Amino acid sequence: MSTLPEHRLLDGTARRLTGWCGIGMVGAILVNGPLSVALQRMPSYWEAGAGGKLATYLEDGTNVDQMLVFFALSNLIFVFGIGFFAGLRRVSDQSNVSDWVSGVVSVGSAVFLAAGLVSETLSTGIAVVLRSTPDYNLDANSALLMQGLWSTVIAQGQVALGIVIVAVSVASLRAGGLPKWLAWAGVAVGIVSILRPVLVTQIPLFIVSFQPVFFWIAAVSVVLLGAGTRRRPTERRRSATAIA
């Protein structure tokens, strides 16, 4: 009687979990990105007259409450992001440098998520201060400083994410794990992400340059979901054969 290795029985499940976590991460980014901009979560700090607009905006309690809602929703990025990057470590397991790639993903994703945490604190943390510290007197210039530091933190985190994407993509080109078209796209996307700090003072371009990363994560999630679904019937047939 042959036995099916346990890790293969879990492989399809792990792929599906990673795919769904990636979809959840993409959804959370959409909510805290385009949706928050559409609802004017905060005035654009890089535009002329931003100081006056920011001070007026934060004087309205409804706006502050809306910022708190987005602050709470932003945590979903980390909830799903941890699961996605944990699964991404396994994508290149067949590579002869899989342990190294796994380490790069672990360290790089930790830096990326930490940068996201700090950037969200700088972006919407003002609302938390206004609600939790009654004696705080808002200074628009200080608020602009916090908002301006957002892009600096995000840029550094994006460098780490770019390294993760390049490492996983190159390993996949060598040993499989991702379709070749997606791996080549990952190499290009990762390089763009690594170079994003060049645009850190050009905020509209800086924001737009994140879109390739966003679509790559979405594409990887869909591919992993599809692979996990296809493998499930196969694993069942193999299990039945092994038992017989």
C-alpha positions as CSV (number, residue, x, y, z in Angstrom):
1,M,0.0,0.0,0.0
2,S,1.3,3.4,-0.9
3,T,0.7,6.5,1.2
4,L,0.3,10.0,0.0
5,P,2.7,12.5,1.7
6,E,0.8,14.7,4.1
7,H,2.1,17.9,2.7
8,R,0.6,17.2,-0.6
9,L,-2.8,16.6,1.0
10,L,-2.5,20.1,2.5
11,D,-1.2,21.8,-0.6
12,G,-4.5,22.5,-2.3
13,T,-5.9,23.8,1.0
14,A,-2.9,26.1,1.6
15,R,-3.2,27.5,-2.0
16,R,-6.9,28.2,-1.5
17,L,-6.3,29.9,1.8
18,T,-3.5,32.0,0.4
19,G,-5.7,32.9,-2.6
20,W,-8.6,34.0,-0.5
21,C,-6.3,36.0,1.9
22,G,-4.9,37.7,-1.2
23,I,-8.4,38.6,-2.4
24,G,-9.3,39.9,1.1
25,M,-6.1,42.0,1.1
26,V,-7.0,43.4,-2.3
27,G,-10.5,44.2,-1.1
28,A,-9.2,46.0,2.0
29,I,-6.7,48.0,-0.1
30,L,-9.6,49.1,-2.4
31,V,-11.7,50.2,0.6
32,N,-8.8,52.2,2.1
33,G,-7.5,53.5,-1.2
34,P,-10.0,54.5,-4.0
35,L,-13.1,54.3,-1.8
36,S,-11.5,56.5,0.9
37,V,-10.4,59.0,-1.7
38,A,-13.8,59.1,-3.2
39,L,-15.4,59.8,0.2
40,Q,-12.7,62.3,0.9
41,R,-11.3,60.6,4.0
42,M,-8.7,63.4,4.2
43,P,-7.9,66.5,2.1
44,S,-4.9,66.0,-0.1
45,Y,-1.9,67.3,1.9
46,W,0.2,67.9,-1.2
47,E,-2.1,70.5,-2.7
48,A,-1.8,74.2,-2.2
49,G,-3.8,75.5,0.8
50,A,-3.9,72.0,2.3
51,G,-3.3,73.4,5.8
52,G,-6.5,75.5,5.9
53,K,-8.5,72.7,4.3
54,L,-7.2,70.1,6.8
55,A,-8.0,72.3,9.8
56,T,-11.5,72.9,8.5
57,Y,-12.0,69.3,7.7
58,L,-11.0,68.1,11.2
59,E,-13.3,70.6,12.9
60,D,-16.2,68.6,11.7
61,G,-16.9,65.6,14.0
62,T,-18.5,63.6,11.3
63,N,-15.3,63.7,9.3
64,V,-13.3,62.6,12.3
65,D,-15.7,59.7,12.9
66,Q,-15.3,58.7,9.2
67,M,-11.6,58.7,9.6
68,L,-11.9,56.4,12.6
69,V,-14.0,54.0,10.5
70,F,-11.3,53.8,7.9
71,F,-8.7,53.4,10.6
72,A,-10.6,50.3,11.8
73,L,-11.0,48.9,8.3
74,S,-7.3,49.4,7.5
75,N,-6.5,46.6,9.9
76,L,-8.1,44.2,7.5
77,I,-5.1,44.7,5.2
78,F,-2.9,43.2,7.9
79,V,-5.3,40.4,8.8
80,F,-5.4,39.2,5.2
81,G,-1.9,40.2,4.4
82,I,-0.3,38.0,7.0
83,G,-2.2,35.0,5.5
84,F,-1.2,35.9,2.0
85,F,2.5,36.3,2.6
86,A,2.6,33.2,4.8
87,G,1.3,31.2,1.8
88,L,3.5,33.1,-0.7
89,R,6.5,31.5,1.1
90,R,5.5,28.1,-0.2
91,V,5.0,29.1,-3.8
92,S,8.7,28.4,-4.7
93,D,9.2,25.3,-2.6
94,Q,10.6,23.4,-5.6
95,S,13.5,25.9,-6.0
96,N,16.9,25.0,-4.8
97,V,17.0,28.3,-3.0
98,S,13.5,27.9,-1.5
99,D,14.8,28.4,2.0
100,W,16.4,31.6,1.1
101,V,13.3,32.8,-0.8
102,S,11.2,31.9,2.2
103,G,13.5,34.0,4.4
104,V,13.2,36.9,2.0
105,V,9.4,36.7,2.0
106,S,9.3,36.5,5.8
107,V,11.6,39.5,6.4
108,G,10.4,41.6,3.5
109,S,6.7,41.1,4.2
110,A,7.2,41.9,7.8
111,V,8.9,45.2,6.9
112,F,6.1,46.0,4.4
113,L,3.3,45.3,6.8
114,A,5.1,47.2,9.6
115,A,5.5,50.2,7.2
116,G,1.8,50.0,6.4
117,L,1.0,50.0,10.1
118,V,3.0,53.1,10.7
119,S,1.8,54.9,7.6
120,E,-1.9,54.3,8.6
121,T,-1.1,55.6,12.0
122,L,0.3,58.8,10.5
123,S,-2.6,59.1,8.1
124,T,-5.7,58.5,10.3
125,G,-4.1,58.5,13.7
126,I,-4.9,62.2,14.0
127,A,-8.6,61.2,14.4
128,V,-7.7,58.8,17.2
129,V,-5.9,61.6,19.0
130,L,-8.8,64.0,18.6
131,R,-11.3,61.5,20.0
132,S,-9.1,60.1,22.8
133,T,-7.3,63.3,24.1
134,P,-9.8,66.0,25.1
135,D,-7.1,68.6,25.8
136,Y,-5.3,68.3,22.5
137,N,-5.3,71.4,20.4
138,L,-4.9,70.7,16.7
139,D,-2.1,72.4,14.9
140,A,-2.6,72.2,11.2
141,N,1.1,72.4,10.5
142,S,1.8,69.4,12.7
143,A,-1.0,67.5,11.1
144,L,0.6,68.2,7.7
145,L,3.9,66.9,8.9
146,M,2.3,63.7,9.9
147,Q,0.5,63.4,6.6
148,G,3.6,64.1,4.7
149,L,5.6,61.4,6.5
150,W,3.0,58.9,5.2
151,S,4.6,58.6,1.8
152,T,8.1,58.3,3.3
153,V,7.1,55.3,5.3
154,I,5.1,53.7,2.5
155,A,8.1,54.1,0.1
156,Q,10.4,52.2,2.4
157,G,7.9,49.4,2.9
158,Q,7.3,49.2,-0.9
159,V,11.1,48.6,-1.4
160,A,10.8,45.6,0.9
161,L,7.7,44.4,-1.0
162,G,9.4,44.8,-4.3
163,I,12.3,42.6,-3.2
164,V,9.8,39.9,-2.1
165,I,8.0,40.0,-5.4
166,V,11.3,39.8,-7.4
167,A,12.6,36.9,-5.3
168,V,9.4,34.9,-5.6
169,S,9.1,35.6,-9.3
170,V,12.7,34.7,-10.2
171,A,12.5,31.5,-8.2
172,S,9.3,30.6,-10.0
173,L,11.0,31.2,-13.4
174,R,13.7,28.7,-12.3
175,A,11.5,26.0,-10.7
176,G,7.8,26.8,-11.3
177,G,5.2,27.8,-8.7
178,L,3.7,30.6,-10.8
179,P,2.9,30.8,-14.5
180,K,5.8,32.2,-16.5
181,W,3.8,35.2,-17.6
182,L,3.0,36.0,-14.0
183,A,6.5,35.5,-12.9
184,W,7.9,37.8,-15.6
185,A,5.3,40.4,-14.7
186,G,6.4,40.0,-11.1
187,V,10.0,40.8,-11.9
188,A,8.9,44.0,-13.7
189,V,6.4,44.9,-11.0
190,G,9.0,44.3,-8.2
191,I,11.6,46.5,-9.9
192,V,9.0,49.3,-10.2
193,S,8.2,48.9,-6.5
194,I,11.9,49.1,-5.6
195,L,12.3,52.3,-7.6
196,R,9.2,54.0,-6.1
197,P,11.1,56.1,-3.6
198,V,12.3,58.1,-6.7
199,L,8.7,59.5,-6.9
200,V,8.2,60.0,-3.2
201,T,7.8,63.8,-3.6
202,Q,5.5,63.5,-6.7
203,I,2.6,62.1,-4.7
204,P,0.0,61.5,-7.6
205,L,2.6,59.6,-9.6
206,F,3.8,57.8,-6.4
207,I,0.2,56.6,-5.8
208,V,-0.3,55.5,-9.4
209,S,3.0,53.5,-9.4
210,F,1.5,51.2,-6.8
211,Q,-1.2,49.9,-9.1
212,P,1.0,47.3,-10.8
213,V,1.8,45.8,-7.4
214,F,-1.9,45.8,-6.6
215,F,-2.9,44.0,-9.8
216,W,0.0,41.5,-9.4
217,I,-1.2,40.5,-5.9
218,A,-4.8,40.1,-7.3
219,A,-3.5,38.0,-10.2
220,V,-1.4,35.7,-7.9
221,S,-4.5,35.3,-5.7
222,V,-6.7,34.2,-8.6
223,V,-4.1,31.8,-9.9
224,L,-3.6,30.2,-6.5
225,L,-7.3,29.8,-6.1
226,G,-7.6,28.2,-9.5
227,A,-4.7,25.9,-8.8
228,G,-6.1,24.9,-5.4
229,T,-9.6,24.2,-6.9
230,R,-8.1,22.0,-9.7
231,R,-6.0,20.0,-7.3
232,R,-8.7,19.2,-4.9
233,P,-10.4,16.4,-7.1
234,T,-7.0,15.0,-8.0
235,E,-6.0,14.8,-4.3
236,R,-9.2,12.9,-3.5
237,R,-8.6,10.4,-6.3
238,R,-5.0,9.9,-5.1
239,S,-6.2,9.4,-1.5
240,A,-8.8,6.8,-2.6
241,T,-6.1,5.0,-4.6
242,A,-3.7,5.0,-1.7
243,I,-6.3,3.6,0.7
244,A,-7.2,0.9,-1.8
